[in-house]
Amino acid sequence: MKDVCKGLLLALALIVAPLRAQEYYGDARPDAPELAARGPSPVGVRTLVAEHADQLDILRYSDATPNPRYSRKLTLEVWYPAKLQPGQKEHTVYTDVLGSGPNDPARPNTPFEFNGRAARDAAPLAPAATAPAGGYPLVIVSHGYPGSRLQMSYLTENLASKGYIVVAIDHPESTRADKAGFASTLLNRAQDDLFVLQTVAAWAKPGSGHFLSGLVDADSTALVGYSMGGYGALNTVGAGVSPVAAAYVPGGKLAVNQQGNAQYEARRDPRIKAVVAFAPWGGAHQVWEPAGLAGVRTPTLFVSGDQDDVAGYQDGVLRLFQGAIHADRYLLTYIGGRHNSAPNPPSPAMLVSFDDFQSYAEPVWDSRRINNINQHFVTAFLGIHLKQQPFQSYLDLPPLGADGTIKPDPGLWKGFRPRTALGLAWRHLPAQ
């Protein structure tokens, strides 16, 4: 019977796939909030590689080999405002993989494809002469464990259409294709984020010969991270890990990212002006003490489901939101939502595997609806902090009442049609 059910699901996937042949993740539903709509610029996309030489290979650490080194090869997907040639269309096909690491017969790394509304290798559109600093702000995107640089394409394409350079990272040993020991993810996320910022800033310099030369304002950068990407983003902007967390990595090597470590404190990069943390991991796992969370001074938008059973909510994301006392921060909560508040919707290819489907889907919320709401709030938040756009009224929303309900009617939230903010909660805490 189990094989018959799998066969029926596969047949359904094959039927549904053609019906969705021209579906683009991130397109606005009729009930999408106002700022979810794509911006005015066509979008181009390119795949690049950056190699971070001479890094600690923590997965080969041993007492006999306490400092093994290797080069971390980071595959990057770059979305940008584009100038299309006659007949050139905003269409590409992304290829990702299913599974949760190599050599897992229960969840093999099977390739799957989905459409993107971006023109592959299109010419970049020069920033307007009136653009601040002469370039587009930079957004660096970091996936979960495991994940991929493509798992939030609905958001990366959307931001590029609004005048951002968006760079999403495949973190080595942390993708669905190459998932390996957790110590690598704990250690390397902050280092990878900072290395990509430095690399893109170098590419952006006039005369670099890179296609991004003169296009990027790296002094106005945001980090967007999901799950372990959220952990890494917070760690990058000042949330030094606790002594307990430092012990999670062999040889005490995570001390390089520990609160109170002078080397760690010196790495704080003032070019990072905002953080968006989707379901950031660590709050429920003793990763941060209050002093570590107090190290965050960068404006932060937290996004979570209140039923998140991976990162935790009351003892997880809500704790992080409350503990980042020196940052101006917001928390968007999906009532009834679990951990998948950030990814694209499930692909038809995932219909044959419960585990692969569950790695993208939400049990209560429609993923396309979540995607549109995320686009709206991220557009407002980054517009304020990276572009000085007049979007503050989209974030000055009615708070929760004492009984836990939103007062007045959530339909009055700016940018939402009447009756469409149901199931959402919004909180704001200013920096102390």
C-alpha positions as CSV (number, residue, x, y, z in Angstrom):
1,M,0.0,0.0,0.0
2,K,2.9,2.4,0.8
3,D,4.4,1.8,-2.6
4,V,1.0,2.5,-4.2
5,C,0.6,5.8,-2.3
6,K,4.1,6.8,-3.4
7,G,3.2,6.0,-7.0
8,L,0.1,8.1,-6.8
9,L,2.0,11.0,-5.4
10,L,4.6,10.8,-8.1
11,A,1.9,10.7,-10.7
12,L,0.3,13.7,-9.1
13,A,3.7,15.5,-9.1
14,L,4.1,14.8,-12.8
15,I,0.6,16.2,-13.5
16,V,1.0,19.3,-11.4
17,A,4.5,20.2,-12.7
18,P,3.3,21.2,-16.2
19,L,0.4,23.1,-14.7
20,R,3.0,25.2,-12.8
21,A,5.4,25.4,-15.7
22,Q,5.3,29.2,-15.7
23,E,4.8,29.8,-12.0
24,Y,7.4,32.1,-10.4
25,Y,7.8,32.0,-6.6
26,G,7.2,35.3,-5.0
27,D,4.6,36.6,-7.5
28,A,2.0,38.6,-5.6
29,R,-1.3,36.9,-4.6
30,P,-4.5,39.1,-4.7
31,D,-4.2,39.4,-0.9
32,A,-0.5,40.4,-0.9
33,P,0.3,43.4,1.3
34,E,1.2,46.6,-0.6
35,L,5.0,46.4,-0.5
36,A,5.2,42.8,-1.7
37,A,4.9,43.9,-5.3
38,R,8.0,43.7,-7.4
39,G,9.9,46.9,-8.0
40,P,10.5,48.7,-11.3
41,S,13.8,47.1,-12.3
42,P,14.2,44.0,-14.4
43,V,16.4,41.5,-12.6
44,G,19.5,39.7,-13.7
45,V,21.2,36.8,-12.0
46,R,24.7,35.3,-12.1
47,T,26.5,32.4,-10.3
48,L,29.9,33.3,-9.0
49,V,32.5,31.6,-6.8
50,A,34.6,33.1,-4.0
51,E,37.4,31.1,-2.3
52,H,38.3,31.8,1.3
53,A,41.9,30.5,1.6
54,D,43.6,29.1,4.7
55,Q,40.6,28.5,6.9
56,L,40.4,26.2,9.9
57,D,39.0,22.8,8.8
58,I,37.2,22.0,12.0
59,L,35.9,18.7,10.7
60,R,39.4,17.4,10.5
61,Y,40.4,18.7,13.9
62,S,42.0,16.2,16.3
63,D,44.5,16.2,19.2
64,A,47.1,15.1,16.7
65,T,46.1,17.7,14.1
66,P,44.9,20.7,16.1
67,N,45.0,23.3,13.3
68,P,44.1,21.7,9.9
69,R,43.6,24.2,7.1
70,Y,41.7,24.3,3.9
71,S,40.2,26.6,1.3
72,R,36.4,27.2,1.6
73,K,34.9,27.5,-1.8
74,L,31.7,29.5,-1.6
75,T,29.2,29.4,-4.5
76,L,27.3,32.6,-4.7
77,E,24.1,33.5,-6.5
78,V,23.9,37.2,-7.3
79,W,20.7,39.1,-8.2
80,Y,20.9,42.7,-9.4
81,P,18.9,45.3,-11.3
82,A,19.5,44.6,-15.0
83,K,19.3,46.2,-18.4
84,L,17.7,43.7,-20.8
85,Q,18.5,43.4,-24.4
86,P,15.7,43.4,-27.0
87,G,14.0,40.0,-26.8
88,Q,15.7,39.1,-23.5
89,K,13.2,37.9,-20.9
90,E,13.3,37.6,-17.1
91,H,13.3,33.9,-17.0
92,T,15.7,31.3,-15.7
93,V,15.6,27.8,-14.3
94,Y,17.2,27.1,-11.0
95,T,18.5,23.7,-10.1
96,D,18.7,22.6,-6.5
97,V,18.7,19.3,-4.7
98,L,16.4,17.4,-2.3
99,G,17.6,15.6,0.7
100,S,19.5,16.3,3.9
101,G,23.1,15.5,3.0
102,P,24.9,13.0,0.8
103,N,24.7,9.2,1.0
104,D,21.2,9.1,2.7
105,P,19.2,6.4,0.9
106,A,16.0,7.6,2.6
107,R,16.4,11.1,1.2
108,P,18.8,11.0,-1.8
109,N,20.2,14.2,-3.2
110,T,17.9,14.3,-6.2
111,P,18.1,17.4,-8.4
112,F,14.9,19.4,-9.0
113,E,14.2,22.5,-11.0
114,F,12.0,25.6,-10.5
115,N,11.5,28.8,-12.4
116,G,13.0,32.1,-11.6
117,R,11.9,35.6,-12.8
118,A,15.4,36.8,-13.6
119,A,17.5,37.0,-16.7
120,R,20.6,34.8,-16.6
121,D,23.9,36.8,-17.1
122,A,22.0,40.0,-18.1
123,A,23.9,43.2,-18.3
124,P,23.6,45.2,-15.0
125,L,21.7,48.5,-14.9
126,A,23.8,51.4,-13.8
127,P,22.6,53.1,-10.6
128,A,20.9,56.4,-11.0
129,A,23.2,59.4,-10.7
130,T,21.1,60.4,-7.6
131,A,21.7,57.1,-5.8
132,P,23.3,57.5,-2.4
133,A,27.0,56.7,-2.6
134,G,26.6,55.9,-6.3
135,G,25.6,52.3,-5.8
136,Y,23.0,49.8,-4.8
137,P,22.8,48.7,-1.2
138,L,24.1,45.1,-0.6
139,V,22.0,42.3,0.9
140,I,23.8,39.1,1.9
141,V,21.6,36.0,2.4
142,S,22.5,33.0,4.5
143,H,20.5,29.7,4.3
144,G,19.6,27.2,7.0
145,Y,21.3,23.9,7.9
146,P,21.0,22.2,5.5
147,G,19.8,24.6,2.8
148,S,21.0,26.4,-0.3
149,R,21.6,29.8,-1.8
150,L,18.4,29.3,-3.9
151,Q,15.9,28.5,-1.1
152,M,14.7,32.1,-0.8
153,S,14.6,33.1,-4.4
154,Y,11.1,34.7,-4.0
155,L,12.8,37.3,-1.7
156,T,16.1,37.7,-3.4
157,E,14.6,38.4,-6.8
158,N,12.0,40.8,-5.2
159,L,14.7,42.8,-3.5
160,A,16.9,43.0,-6.6
161,S,13.9,44.5,-8.5
162,K,13.8,47.2,-5.9
163,G,17.3,48.3,-6.3
164,Y,19.5,46.0,-4.2
165,I,22.5,43.8,-5.0
166,V,21.6,40.5,-3.4
167,V,24.2,37.8,-2.8
168,A,23.1,34.4,-1.4
169,I,25.8,32.0,-0.1
170,D,26.1,28.3,-0.4
171,H,27.9,27.6,2.9
172,P,30.2,24.6,2.4
173,E,29.4,21.5,4.5
174,S,26.0,23.1,5.2
175,T,24.0,22.6,2.0
176,R,21.6,19.8,1.2
177,A,24.2,18.4,-1.2
178,D,27.2,18.4,1.1
179,K,25.8,18.5,4.7
180,A,28.5,17.5,7.1
181,G,29.3,18.0,10.8
182,F,27.4,20.7,12.7
183,A,30.7,22.2,14.1
184,S,31.5,23.6,10.7
185,T,28.2,25.5,10.6
186,L,28.6,26.8,14.1
187,L,32.1,28.1,13.4
188,N,31.9,29.3,9.9
189,R,28.7,31.3,9.4
190,A,30.0,34.6,10.7
191,Q,33.3,34.2,8.9
192,D,31.6,33.4,5.7
193,D,29.3,36.4,6.0
194,L,32.2,38.8,6.6
195,F,34.3,37.3,3.9
196,V,31.5,37.7,1.3
197,L,31.0,41.4,2.4
198,Q,34.8,42.0,2.0
199,T,34.8,40.2,-1.3
200,V,31.9,42.0,-2.8
201,A,33.2,45.3,-1.6
202,A,36.5,44.6,-3.4
203,W,34.6,43.6,-6.6
204,A,32.6,46.8,-6.4
205,K,35.6,49.1,-6.4
206,P,36.0,51.2,-9.6
207,G,38.5,49.6,-12.0
208,S,38.2,46.1,-10.4
209,G,37.2,44.7,-13.8
210,H,34.4,42.8,-12.1
211,F,30.8,43.2,-13.4
212,L,29.9,44.6,-10.0
213,S,32.4,47.4,-10.3
214,G,30.8,50.7,-9.4
215,L,27.4,49.0,-8.7
216,V,27.5,48.3,-5.0
217,D,27.3,50.5,-2.0
218,A,28.9,48.0,0.5
219,D,28.8,50.7,3.2
220,S,25.0,50.1,3.3
221,T,24.8,46.3,3.8
222,A,22.1,44.1,5.4
223,L,22.4,40.4,6.5
224,V,19.3,38.2,5.9
225,G,19.6,34.8,7.6
226,Y,17.3,31.8,8.1
227,S,17.6,29.4,11.0
228,M,21.4,28.8,11.2
229,G,21.8,31.7,8.8
230,G,20.0,33.8,11.5
231,Y,22.3,32.4,14.1
232,G,25.3,33.5,11.9
233,A,23.9,36.9,11.2
234,L,23.4,37.7,14.9
235,N,26.8,36.3,15.7
236,T,28.3,38.5,12.9
237,V,26.8,41.8,14.4
238,G,27.8,41.3,18.0
239,A,25.9,38.5,19.6
240,G,29.0,36.7,20.9
241,V,28.3,33.1,21.9
242,S,28.4,31.8,25.4
243,P,31.1,29.6,27.1
244,V,28.5,26.7,26.9
245,A,28.2,27.2,23.1
246,A,32.0,27.5,22.7
247,A,32.2,23.9,24.0
248,Y,30.0,22.7,21.1
249,V,33.0,22.9,18.8
250,P,36.1,20.7,19.3
251,G,39.2,22.2,20.8
252,G,37.4,25.3,22.0
253,K,37.7,26.7,18.5
254,L,34.4,28.6,18.7
255,A,35.9,30.9,21.2
256,V,36.9,33.0,18.2
257,N,33.2,34.0,18.1
258,Q,32.7,34.2,21.9
259,Q,31.4,37.2,23.8
260,G,34.2,39.1,25.5
261,N,36.9,37.9,23.2
262,A,38.8,40.9,22.0
263,Q,39.5,39.4,18.6
264,Y,35.7,38.8,18.1
265,E,34.8,42.3,19.2
266,A,37.3,43.8,16.8
267,R,35.6,42.1,13.8
268,R,32.3,44.1,14.2
269,D,31.8,45.6,10.7
270,P,30.1,49.0,10.7
271,R,29.0,48.6,7.1
272,I,26.2,46.2,8.3
273,K,23.3,48.5,8.9
274,A,20.4,46.0,9.3
275,V,19.7,42.3,10.0
276,V,16.7,40.2,9.1
277,A,16.7,37.0,11.2
278,F,14.1,34.4,10.1
279,A,13.6,31.7,12.8
280,P,17.2,32.2,14.2
281,W,18.5,29.1,15.9
282,G,20.3,29.2,19.3
283,G,18.0,30.9,21.8
284,A,16.7,27.7,23.2
285,H,20.1,26.0,23.2
286,Q,22.2,28.1,25.6
287,V,24.0,29.6,22.7
288,W,23.7,33.2,24.1
289,E,23.9,34.6,27.6
290,P,22.3,38.1,28.2
291,A,25.6,39.8,27.8
292,G,26.1,38.2,24.4
293,L,22.6,39.3,23.1
294,A,23.2,42.8,24.5
295,G,26.2,43.0,22.1
296,V,23.8,43.4,19.1
297,R,23.4,47.1,18.3
298,T,22.2,46.7,14.7
299,P,18.5,47.2,13.9
300,T,17.0,43.8,13.5
301,L,13.7,42.3,12.2
302,F,13.0,38.9,13.7
303,V,10.4,36.6,11.9
304,S,9.1,33.4,13.5
305,G,6.2,31.0,13.9
306,D,4.9,30.8,17.5
307,Q,5.0,27.0,17.2
308,D,8.6,26.8,15.9
309,D,9.8,23.4,17.1
310,V,13.4,23.7,15.7
311,A,14.5,27.2,16.9
312,G,11.9,27.4,19.7
313,Y,9.7,30.4,20.2
314,Q,9.1,31.4,23.9
315,D,12.5,30.2,24.9
316,G,14.0,30.7,21.4
317,V,13.2,33.6,19.0
318,L,11.1,35.6,21.5
319,R,14.0,35.3,24.0
320,L,16.5,36.6,21.4
321,F,14.1,39.5,20.4
322,Q,13.7,40.5,24.1
323,G,17.4,40.1,24.9
324,A,18.9,42.2,22.1
325,I,18.3,45.2,24.4
326,H,20.7,47.6,22.6
327,A,19.2,47.1,19.2
328,D,16.0,48.7,17.8
329,R,14.1,45.5,16.9
330,Y,10.8,44.2,15.6
331,L,9.2,40.7,15.8
332,L,6.8,39.4,13.2
333,T,5.1,36.2,14.4
334,Y,3.0,33.8,12.3
335,I,0.4,32.4,14.7
336,G,0.4,28.6,14.3
337,G,3.5,28.7,12.2
338,R,6.4,26.4,12.7
339,H,10.0,26.7,11.5
340,N,9.6,27.3,7.8
341,S,8.9,31.0,7.8
342,A,11.6,31.8,5.2
343,P,11.8,29.3,2.3
344,N,10.2,29.1,-1.1
345,P,7.1,27.0,-1.4
346,P,7.6,23.2,-1.8
347,S,8.4,22.1,-5.3
348,P,6.2,19.5,-7.0
349,A,9.2,17.2,-6.8
350,M,8.8,17.2,-3.0
351,L,5.3,15.6,-3.1
352,V,6.8,12.1,-3.1
353,S,8.7,12.6,0.2
354,F,7.1,13.6,3.5
355,D,10.5,14.7,4.9
356,D,11.5,16.8,1.8
357,F,8.0,18.3,1.7
358,Q,8.1,19.2,5.4
359,S,11.5,20.9,5.0
360,Y,9.8,23.7,3.0
361,A,6.1,23.5,3.8
362,E,4.1,24.9,6.8
363,P,1.3,22.7,8.2
364,V,-1.1,25.7,8.7
365,W,0.1,28.6,6.6
366,D,0.2,28.8,2.8
367,S,3.9,29.3,1.9
368,R,3.0,31.8,-0.9
369,R,1.1,33.9,1.6
370,I,4.1,33.9,4.0
371,N,6.4,34.8,1.1
372,N,4.3,37.9,0.2
373,I,4.1,39.0,3.8
374,N,7.9,38.6,4.2
375,Q,8.5,40.6,1.0
376,H,6.3,43.4,2.4
377,F,8.0,43.8,5.8
378,V,11.5,43.2,4.6
379,T,11.0,45.9,1.9
380,A,9.9,48.4,4.5
381,F,12.6,47.5,7.0
382,L,15.5,47.5,4.6
383,G,14.1,50.5,2.8
384,I,14.3,52.5,6.0
385,H,17.8,51.4,7.1
386,L,19.6,51.1,3.7
387,K,17.8,53.6,1.6
388,Q,16.3,56.1,4.0
389,Q,12.9,55.5,2.4
390,P,9.8,56.9,4.1
391,F,8.4,53.5,5.1
392,Q,8.3,53.8,8.9
393,S,4.5,54.0,8.9
394,Y,4.4,50.4,7.6
395,L,6.2,49.3,10.8
396,D,4.3,51.5,13.3
397,L,1.5,49.0,13.7
398,P,-1.1,48.5,16.5
399,P,0.4,46.4,19.3
400,L,-1.0,43.4,21.0
401,G,-3.6,44.1,23.6
402,A,-3.3,42.8,27.2
403,D,-5.5,39.9,26.3
404,G,-3.2,38.9,23.4
405,T,-5.4,40.2,20.6
406,I,-4.5,43.0,18.2
407,K,-6.2,46.3,18.8
408,P,-7.5,47.9,16.8
409,D,-8.7,45.5,14.0
410,P,-5.5,44.1,12.3
411,G,-7.2,45.0,9.0
412,L,-6.1,48.6,9.8
413,W,-2.4,47.7,9.5
414,K,-0.9,50.0,6.9
415,G,-0.4,48.2,3.6
416,F,-2.8,45.3,4.3
417,R,-6.3,45.0,2.9
418,P,-9.1,44.8,5.4
419,R,-9.3,41.4,7.2
420,T,-5.9,40.2,5.8
421,A,-3.6,40.6,8.8
422,L,-5.3,37.8,10.6
423,G,-3.0,35.3,12.2
424,L,-0.1,37.8,12.6
425,A,1.4,39.4,15.6
426,W,3.7,42.4,15.6
427,R,6.0,43.7,18.3
428,H,8.5,46.5,18.5
429,L,11.1,47.2,21.2
430,P,13.4,50.3,21.0
431,A,17.0,50.2,21.8
432,Q,17.8,50.9,25.4
